[in-house]
Amino acid sequence: MKLRIERQALLKGVGRTLGVVYRRGPMPVLSHFLLEAAEGQVTIAATDLEVSFRGVYPAQVEETGALCLPAHYFHNLVKKVSGDFLDLAAGEDSKLQIQVGKYHYQVLGLPAAHFPSIPEIGGQAMAEVKSRLLREMIGKIIFSVCTDDSQRNLCGVLWEKVDDSQLRLVSTDGHRLTLIQRELPVALEDRVLVPRKGMGEISRLLAGVNKVGLGLGKKNLVLKTDQESLFVQLPDEKFPDYRRVIPKSFAFRFRVNRPALHDTIGRLSLLSRERSRGVVFNLGHNQLEVNFQDPEVGEGRELLPLTLEKGDNRRLPLQVGFNARYLLEPLAAMEGEEVLLELNDQDRPVRLTDGDDPHYFGVIMPMAL
């Protein structure tokens, strides 16, 4: 293998592999990417056997060939060297020679035969979707995905086709749930569970393009741009029935300024060593009192105007405790000037809805007071 390639193109391709490969894993080759040179182009591929990436980039290829290279070491080197083009040459001993001007480097690789096979785009239907819209949806629900790998059915995001033109994404960690729905036609039969790592790589791929092809194979969710493809293996686990978590009705609905509420909780959280410490709401018919206390740091109290839109004010004030982080994350993701707070009592789930977007909300379990 012998070729010349633009440094920025190589850096882009290898950079795409960093979120896919293992730093340390069960198979050494899974920390490597595959560099394959063909006529006029190189293919860069990576996989952890669940998420797979393939990108094709222009290059001046003198000799074809392929080699597996350590992704993080190689990326760090290419990022630091100067020069617009790199000359790469590999021999039979799996060593890659890198020439940049008068500088010379050598990287030890693995034979291409060690690299596992990755999926191919087959005959599945592909729908063209707006990258910005799908990336926005992912950003607004990803924070409530479960990070406990023992609960595999929660360690991902539910993609659900509501009708031929509507897509709904739902995530939950067992303590809170986030739902967003947008007009976005996708080639899904009904619903699929996309794992947490795959969601992160999808978001990264979407960041650099305006539109992307999205399709569903037998076992993979597929995204394709002009140069790059991403394959996310779909797990066998079933996402729980999230509709059972969302109350069908609420006794109270309050309206409050969203930026003011977010800033208040954020300031009070500064008095704690942990953002997860409980914050207490005292809800009146026209005023919200927010209390926060850490016995080893201090305490704080702030008052905010509040509008009671629904409910019997004779049952007020109502006191409810929350994990501060569970409030801060959806409040930061919302864009409306106001937020709706709906609840029944201090022990049952509370719904937090963007005042300008009824199709984006979070459901949070209160903390015991």
Backbone torsions as a table, in degrees:
resi	resn	phi	psi	omega
1	MET	NA	129.9	178.4
2	LYS	-150.1	128.0	-174.5
3	LEU	-159.4	164.3	170.4
4	ARG	-123.2	135.5	-177.1
5	ILE	-141.7	146.6	176.7
6	GLU	-65.5	132.9	-174.8
7	ARG	-59.8	-41.4	-177.7
8	GLN	-66.4	-35.6	177.4
9	ALA	-66.3	-43.1	178.4
10	LEU	-65.1	-41.5	-180.0
11	LEU	-63.2	-40.5	178.4
12	LYS	-62.5	-48.5	-177.2
13	GLY	-63.8	-47.1	-179.8
14	VAL	-67.1	-36.3	177.8
15	GLY	-60.2	-33.0	178.0
16	ARG	-64.6	-24.2	-175.7
17	THR	-83.8	-15.5	-169.8
18	LEU	-64.9	-34.4	178.6
19	GLY	-79.7	-11.4	-178.2
20	VAL	-93.1	-47.2	-173.3
21	VAL	-70.7	157.1	171.0
22	TYR	-82.1	143.6	167.8
23	ARG	-74.9	-45.1	174.0
24	ARG	-137.7	127.4	-176.2
25	GLY	-147.5	-176.7	-176.8
26	PRO	-68.7	-23.0	-179.6
27	MET	-127.6	123.2	-179.2
28	PRO	-53.0	-35.1	-176.1
29	VAL	-66.9	-19.7	-179.6
30	LEU	-75.6	-7.5	171.1
31	SER	-94.8	3.6	-177.8
32	HIS	-110.9	159.3	169.2
33	PHE	-113.3	158.1	178.9
34	LEU	-96.4	124.2	174.0
35	LEU	-108.0	115.8	-175.8
36	GLU	-125.5	121.0	-178.0
37	ALA	-100.9	128.5	174.0
38	ALA	-128.9	-174.3	-175.5
39	GLU	-64.9	115.9	174.2
40	GLY	77.0	5.7	-177.3
41	GLN	-161.6	160.7	170.3
42	VAL	-122.7	146.3	173.7
43	THR	-108.6	131.2	176.6
44	ILE	-115.7	124.7	-176.5
45	ALA	-134.8	150.8	177.7
46	ALA	-150.9	152.9	177.9
47	THR	-156.9	150.4	167.7
48	ASP	-114.4	15.8	-178.5
49	LEU	80.3	-6.3	174.3
50	GLU	-119.5	-40.9	175.0
51	VAL	-115.2	130.1	-177.7
52	SER	-130.5	142.8	-179.6
53	PHE	-128.2	143.7	173.0
54	ARG	-143.1	130.2	177.1
55	GLY	-133.1	146.9	-179.3
56	VAL	-120.9	129.2	-173.5
57	TYR	-135.3	145.8	-178.0
58	PRO	-67.9	146.5	178.6
59	ALA	-160.3	157.1	173.9
60	GLN	-93.9	102.2	-173.9
61	VAL	-99.7	120.1	177.4
62	GLU	-92.8	-38.2	176.9
63	GLU	-136.3	130.3	179.1
64	THR	-76.0	164.3	179.1
65	GLY	158.9	-178.8	-177.3
66	ALA	-151.9	151.9	-177.9
67	LEU	-158.9	143.7	174.2
68	CYS	-94.1	133.2	-176.1
69	LEU	-129.1	145.7	-179.9
70	PRO	-66.7	118.6	-167.6
71	ALA	-62.5	-51.9	-174.4
72	HIS	-69.1	-42.2	178.3
73	TYR	-63.0	-44.2	-177.0
74	PHE	-66.7	-43.2	-179.8
75	HIS	-62.2	-43.6	179.6
76	ASN	-60.9	-38.6	179.7
77	LEU	-67.7	-49.0	-178.3
78	VAL	-62.5	-34.6	180.0
79	LYS	-66.3	-31.8	-173.8
80	LYS	-92.1	-24.5	-177.1
81	VAL	-72.8	154.6	176.9
82	SER	-96.8	169.5	-180.0
83	GLY	106.3	150.9	-177.8
84	ASP	-87.6	-25.7	-177.1
85	PHE	-130.0	150.2	175.7
86	LEU	-121.0	138.0	172.9
87	ASP	-101.1	123.7	-177.4
88	LEU	-117.9	137.7	177.6
89	ALA	-145.5	134.1	-179.1
90	ALA	-126.2	141.1	176.8
91	GLY	-107.2	-167.8	-177.6
92	GLU	-75.6	-11.8	-177.7
93	ASP	-90.8	13.3	178.5
94	SER	62.5	28.4	174.2
95	LYS	-106.3	133.9	179.1
96	LEU	-104.2	123.9	175.4
97	GLN	-93.4	129.3	-178.2
98	ILE	-118.9	122.7	179.4
99	GLN	-116.9	124.8	176.6
100	VAL	-131.6	101.4	-176.0
101	GLY	60.6	-126.4	-179.8
102	LYS	-90.1	2.9	-177.9
103	TYR	-98.8	145.0	-177.2
104	HIS	-133.3	135.2	179.0
105	TYR	-133.3	158.7	175.6
106	GLN	-135.5	132.5	-179.8
107	VAL	-122.3	131.9	178.3
108	LEU	-82.8	127.3	-179.5
109	GLY	-117.5	-164.7	176.8
110	LEU	-127.9	153.6	178.6
111	PRO	-59.8	142.2	179.7
112	ALA	-59.8	-26.1	-179.5
113	ALA	-64.3	-19.8	179.4
114	HIS	-78.2	-16.0	-173.9
115	PHE	-74.9	130.2	-179.3
116	PRO	-69.5	155.9	177.7
117	SER	-71.7	147.1	177.7
118	ILE	-121.5	159.8	-174.2
119	PRO	-62.6	161.5	173.8
120	GLU	-119.2	152.5	174.4
121	ILE	-75.8	120.3	-177.5
122	GLY	-100.1	-137.2	-176.4
123	GLY	-95.3	15.2	-177.3
124	GLN	-66.8	149.5	178.2
125	ALA	-67.7	138.7	179.3
126	MET	-121.2	133.7	176.3
127	ALA	-111.2	137.9	177.5
128	GLU	-84.6	123.8	-178.1
129	VAL	-125.2	156.0	178.0
130	LYS	-77.8	121.9	-175.7
131	SER	-61.4	-42.8	-176.2
132	ARG	-59.4	-41.3	-176.9
133	LEU	-68.7	-44.4	-179.9
134	LEU	-67.4	-38.5	179.0
135	ARG	-66.2	-36.8	175.9
136	GLU	-61.6	-43.8	-179.8
137	MET	-61.3	-44.0	-179.6
138	ILE	-63.7	-44.4	-179.2
139	GLY	-62.0	-26.8	-176.1
140	LYS	-88.8	-5.6	179.1
141	ILE	-128.0	-10.5	-170.8
142	ILE	-66.8	-26.9	-175.6
143	PHE	-68.1	-18.8	-178.8
144	SER	-103.5	14.7	172.7
145	VAL	-73.3	138.5	-179.9
146	CYS	-65.8	139.0	177.5
147	THR	-107.8	3.6	177.5
148	ASP	-88.6	105.2	-174.0
149	ASP	-66.0	-11.8	176.1
150	SER	-74.5	-16.4	176.7
151	GLN	-107.5	70.3	-171.0
152	ARG	-63.2	-27.5	-179.9
153	ASN	-73.8	-10.2	176.7
154	LEU	-106.6	-8.6	-174.8
155	CYS	-86.4	48.6	179.9
156	GLY	-171.0	-176.1	-178.4
157	VAL	-118.2	132.1	175.0
158	LEU	-78.8	125.2	170.4
159	TRP	-103.8	121.0	-176.4
160	GLU	-130.4	126.0	175.5
161	LYS	-81.9	116.0	-179.0
162	VAL	-78.9	-46.0	170.9
163	ASP	-150.8	-165.9	-174.4
164	ASP	-66.8	-13.9	-176.2
165	SER	-126.4	3.3	-175.0
166	GLN	-122.6	132.0	175.6
167	LEU	-117.1	136.2	177.9
168	ARG	-120.3	132.7	173.7
169	LEU	-113.7	136.3	-178.5
170	VAL	-136.1	136.9	174.6
171	SER	-137.5	151.4	177.6
172	THR	-155.5	148.2	173.6
173	ASP	-114.2	11.8	-180.0
174	GLY	94.5	-18.2	178.4
175	HIS	-109.9	-21.1	179.2
176	ARG	-153.8	160.6	-178.3
177	LEU	-137.9	140.9	177.4
178	THR	-127.4	137.5	-177.5
179	LEU	-134.6	136.6	173.2
180	ILE	-139.1	143.2	-180.0
181	GLN	-135.3	135.2	-178.9
182	ARG	-141.4	159.7	174.1
183	GLU	-77.3	102.8	-175.4
184	LEU	-154.6	98.6	-179.3
185	PRO	-68.6	128.4	178.8
186	VAL	-134.3	154.9	-178.5
187	ALA	-88.7	64.3	176.3
188	LEU	-110.3	142.3	176.2
189	GLU	-72.1	-43.7	-179.0
190	ASP	-154.7	-74.7	-177.9
191	ARG	-150.9	146.8	176.7
192	VAL	-139.7	154.8	175.5
193	LEU	-105.4	120.7	-178.7
194	VAL	-107.1	121.9	-174.9
195	PRO	-64.2	157.4	-174.2
196	ARG	-55.1	-48.0	-179.1
197	LYS	-62.1	-41.5	178.1
198	GLY	-61.0	-37.3	178.5
199	MET	-62.6	-40.8	178.7
200	GLY	-63.6	-41.3	-179.9
201	GLU	-71.2	-34.2	174.8
202	ILE	-60.6	-45.6	-179.5
203	SER	-61.8	-40.2	178.9
204	ARG	-65.3	-40.9	179.4
205	LEU	-65.0	-38.7	-177.9
206	LEU	-68.4	-23.5	-172.1
207	ALA	-63.7	-28.3	-172.5
208	GLY	-102.6	6.3	-175.1
209	VAL	-136.2	160.0	178.5
210	ASN	-87.2	-36.9	-178.9
211	LYS	-136.2	155.8	-179.7
212	VAL	-145.6	146.0	173.2
213	GLY	-84.0	131.4	-176.6
214	LEU	-126.0	127.6	-178.8
215	GLY	-148.6	170.4	-178.0
216	LEU	-126.6	117.3	173.6
217	GLY	-88.5	-166.3	-179.5
218	LYS	-66.7	-35.7	-176.5
219	LYS	-131.0	-1.2	-172.8
220	ASN	-132.8	146.0	164.7
221	LEU	-89.8	133.2	-173.1
222	VAL	-121.2	134.0	171.3
223	LEU	-123.3	138.4	-176.5
224	LYS	-139.7	130.7	169.5
225	THR	-111.9	-173.5	180.0
226	ASP	-61.4	-37.9	-174.7
227	GLN	-105.9	-25.5	-166.1
228	GLU	-130.3	151.5	177.1
229	SER	-134.0	144.2	178.0
230	LEU	-129.5	134.0	179.7
231	PHE	-122.7	125.2	179.7
232	VAL	-118.0	115.4	179.5
233	GLN	-69.7	133.6	-177.6
234	LEU	-91.5	128.0	-178.2
235	PRO	-73.6	163.9	178.5
236	ASP	-80.8	-16.1	-177.3
237	GLU	-63.4	149.3	179.3
238	LYS	-104.5	130.8	175.9
239	PHE	-67.4	140.7	-178.5
240	PRO	-65.5	164.3	178.2
241	ASP	-72.6	94.1	-174.5
242	TYR	-67.1	-22.3	-178.0
243	ARG	-64.2	-26.0	179.5
244	ARG	-70.0	-21.2	-178.2
245	VAL	-82.1	-27.7	-175.2
246	ILE	-86.7	116.6	178.4
247	PRO	-58.0	143.4	-179.5
248	LYS	-76.6	-23.5	179.0
249	SER	-151.9	163.5	-179.2
250	PHE	-133.7	141.9	178.7
251	ALA	-77.9	-29.8	-176.5
252	PHE	-129.6	143.9	170.2
253	ARG	-136.2	123.5	178.9
254	PHE	-115.6	149.9	175.7
255	ARG	-120.5	131.1	-177.5
256	VAL	-142.9	153.0	178.7
257	ASN	-64.9	122.2	-174.4
258	ARG	-68.4	-51.1	-179.9
259	PRO	-60.1	-37.4	-179.6
260	ALA	-66.3	-41.1	179.3
261	LEU	-65.9	-43.7	178.5
262	HIS	-60.5	-45.5	-178.0
263	ASP	-66.8	-37.1	178.5
264	THR	-62.3	-49.5	179.8
265	ILE	-63.6	-38.5	179.2
266	GLY	-63.3	-42.1	178.8
267	ARG	-65.6	-45.5	-178.6
268	LEU	-65.6	-31.1	179.4
269	SER	-67.3	-19.5	178.1
270	LEU	-64.6	-17.8	179.2
271	LEU	-86.8	10.5	-178.3
272	SER	-125.2	151.8	173.7
273	ARG	-79.8	-14.8	-176.9
274	GLU	-133.8	130.4	177.6
275	ARG	-69.7	-16.7	-177.3
276	SER	-84.0	-2.3	-179.9
277	ARG	-64.7	150.3	-172.6
278	GLY	-71.8	139.8	172.1
279	VAL	-113.8	141.4	-174.5
280	VAL	-111.5	128.1	174.3
281	PHE	-100.0	131.9	166.8
282	ASN	-111.5	105.8	-172.1
283	LEU	-96.0	116.6	173.0
284	GLY	-106.1	-172.7	-177.9
285	HIS	-80.4	-19.3	178.5
286	ASN	-140.1	10.6	-177.3
287	GLN	-151.2	138.5	175.6
288	LEU	-113.9	123.4	174.0
289	GLU	-103.5	126.0	179.9
290	VAL	-112.0	122.4	-179.6
291	ASN	-115.8	144.1	178.7
292	PHE	-144.4	137.4	-174.9
293	GLN	-147.2	134.9	170.7
294	ASP	-129.7	115.0	-173.9
295	PRO	-60.5	-19.7	-178.9
296	GLU	-101.0	-5.1	-178.5
297	VAL	-123.3	-52.3	-178.5
298	GLY	161.9	-163.5	-178.6
299	GLU	-149.5	162.9	179.3
300	GLY	-152.3	161.1	179.4
301	ARG	-148.7	132.8	175.8
302	GLU	-134.8	152.8	179.4
303	LEU	-115.6	139.2	178.5
304	LEU	-132.3	145.3	173.0
305	PRO	-64.5	146.7	-175.7
306	LEU	-144.4	142.0	176.6
307	THR	-115.8	124.4	174.7
308	LEU	-86.6	113.3	-179.1
309	GLU	-97.7	-22.2	-179.0
310	LYS	-152.5	138.2	175.4
311	GLY	126.8	161.9	-178.6
312	ASP	-87.4	110.1	-176.5
313	ASN	-68.8	-8.7	176.0
314	ARG	-72.4	-17.6	177.9
315	ARG	-89.4	2.4	-178.8
316	LEU	-99.6	155.0	5.5
317	PRO	-77.3	155.1	179.7
318	LEU	-118.2	129.5	-176.9
319	GLN	-106.7	128.3	-178.4
320	VAL	-137.6	137.8	177.5
321	GLY	-105.6	143.7	-179.3
322	PHE	-135.9	153.0	163.8
323	ASN	-69.4	121.8	-174.4
324	ALA	-58.8	-39.9	-178.6
325	ARG	-64.8	-34.6	-179.6
326	TYR	-66.7	-21.2	174.6
327	LEU	-89.2	-43.7	-174.6
328	LEU	-62.4	-40.3	-174.8
329	GLU	-66.9	-49.8	177.4
330	PRO	-68.6	-35.0	178.4
331	LEU	-62.3	-36.9	178.2
332	ALA	-70.0	-31.8	-177.7
333	ALA	-80.2	-25.0	179.9
334	MET	-72.5	158.2	-176.1
335	GLU	-119.9	-17.7	-179.1
336	GLY	-68.1	157.2	180.0
337	GLU	-71.7	-25.9	-178.9
338	GLU	-125.3	158.9	177.0
339	VAL	-129.1	143.4	178.1
340	LEU	-99.2	131.9	179.1
341	LEU	-115.4	114.2	-176.4
342	GLU	-119.8	135.7	-179.0
343	LEU	-158.6	168.2	176.7
344	ASN	-109.6	-48.5	175.6
345	ASP	-157.1	-176.3	-171.6
346	GLN	-74.5	-9.2	-175.9
347	ASP	-110.9	-1.6	-175.7
348	ARG	-113.5	161.2	-175.0
349	PRO	-55.5	145.3	179.6
350	VAL	-114.1	138.8	177.6
351	ARG	-107.5	132.2	179.1
352	LEU	-115.4	115.6	-174.2
353	THR	-122.0	136.6	174.2
354	ASP	-61.0	126.2	-176.7
355	GLY	-62.0	-24.5	179.7
356	ASP	-101.5	1.9	-172.7
357	ASP	-146.7	88.1	-178.9
358	PRO	-65.6	-12.3	-179.4
359	HIS	-95.9	16.1	174.7
360	TYR	-136.8	115.1	-179.5
361	PHE	-153.5	164.1	174.3
362	GLY	-123.6	145.8	175.6
363	VAL	-116.4	125.1	-172.8
364	ILE	-124.6	134.2	173.7
365	MET	-81.6	129.1	178.3
366	PRO	-67.6	161.4	174.4
367	MET	-93.7	149.2	177.4
368	ALA	-68.0	134.8	-179.7
369	LEU	-87.6	NA	NA
